[in-house]
Amino acid sequence: MGNNKLDLPLCDKEILEKGRLVFVLIGKSVEIEEWVKKLAKLTNAPIDWHMVGGRAYILHLGDDESLARVNMEIKSQLERKSVSSSS
């Protein structure tokens, strides 16, 4: 996962070449790496990320059911963040 500037692992080559784009975000590489690892574990899905132009591209490689789990978890996290930000 990640990039090599901060001694983070490189993005999984197969996911990079064949993965479907799930999400794009801006943030610190270390934080993105941690979040993607947690997301992969929570959803039991093959995901990884890479940085291009200052943006992190989150990619998924798997079946539609696995992709749906990833999308649902991202949506849930965004909704929780939105609720906590507005409180």
C-alpha angles and dihedrals in degrees: 000000000000129000137301101243094089098032090265117148117267118254113274104267096222093048090046092051101037106019126116120236111252106167143353123211143161121231148106114312094231092052092046090050091053093046094049091049091051092046091051091050095046093050099033087228135139103247134148139162144221134191123241124168093349093307128107114227112204112208132192129203114189146067127317093259091056091046090051090054090052093048092047092051093048090049091048092050092048091050092050091048091049092051094047091047093053094049 
